[in-house]
Amino acid sequence: MPEFLLKSMPWYIAGPLIGLMVPLLLVLDNRQFGISPAYCHMCATVLPKGKFSFFTYDWKAQK
């Protein structure tokens, strides 16, 4: 394995790489990347049905 992959990257390289992954995953695989989708799925799982219309969706059907 290349040695540069074993060391931590500087923020000015790692930040843009992470930032570019978001639209890339959305375009290639229609996936959302981040904490927001996970939080929405958790709320849709735990909250009572019908109480909050935003969280009433089939979270099991999501990727």
C-alpha positions as CSV (number, residue, x, y, z in Angstrom):
1,M,0.0,0.0,0.0
2,P,1.3,3.5,-0.8
3,E,2.7,5.3,2.2
4,F,0.8,8.5,1.5
5,L,-2.5,6.5,2.1
6,L,-1.2,5.4,5.6
7,K,-0.7,9.0,6.8
8,S,-3.5,11.5,7.7
9,M,-4.2,14.0,5.0
10,P,-4.2,17.7,5.5
11,W,-7.5,19.4,5.9
12,Y,-7.2,21.3,2.7
13,I,-7.0,18.0,0.8
14,A,-9.4,15.8,2.8
15,G,-12.1,18.5,3.0
16,P,-12.6,19.0,-0.8
17,L,-12.4,15.2,-1.3
18,I,-15.2,14.6,1.1
19,G,-17.1,17.5,-0.4
20,L,-16.8,16.0,-3.9
21,M,-18.0,12.6,-2.7
22,V,-21.5,14.0,-1.9
23,P,-22.5,15.0,-5.4
24,L,-20.6,12.0,-6.9
25,L,-22.6,9.5,-4.8
26,L,-25.8,11.4,-5.5
27,V,-25.2,11.3,-9.3
28,L,-23.8,7.8,-9.6
29,D,-26.0,5.9,-7.1
30,N,-28.7,8.2,-6.0
31,R,-27.4,8.0,-2.4
32,Q,-27.3,10.6,0.2
33,F,-24.1,11.0,2.3
34,G,-24.1,12.4,5.7
35,I,-25.8,12.4,9.1
36,S,-29.1,14.0,7.9
37,P,-30.4,10.9,6.1
38,A,-29.5,8.7,9.0
39,Y,-31.2,11.0,11.5
40,C,-34.4,11.1,9.3
41,H,-34.4,7.3,9.1
42,M,-34.0,7.0,12.8
43,C,-36.9,9.5,13.5
44,A,-39.1,7.7,11.0
45,T,-38.4,4.5,12.8
46,V,-39.0,5.7,16.4
47,L,-41.6,8.4,16.2
48,P,-45.4,7.4,16.2
49,K,-46.9,7.1,12.8
50,G,-49.0,10.1,11.6
51,K,-47.7,12.5,14.3
52,F,-45.1,14.2,12.0
53,S,-45.9,14.1,8.3
54,F,-42.3,14.7,7.4
55,F,-41.2,11.4,8.9
56,T,-44.0,9.3,7.5
57,Y,-42.3,7.5,4.6
58,D,-41.2,3.9,4.0
59,W,-37.7,4.1,5.5
60,K,-37.1,0.4,4.8
61,A,-37.3,1.1,1.0
62,Q,-34.5,3.7,1.2
63,K,-31.0,2.6,0.3
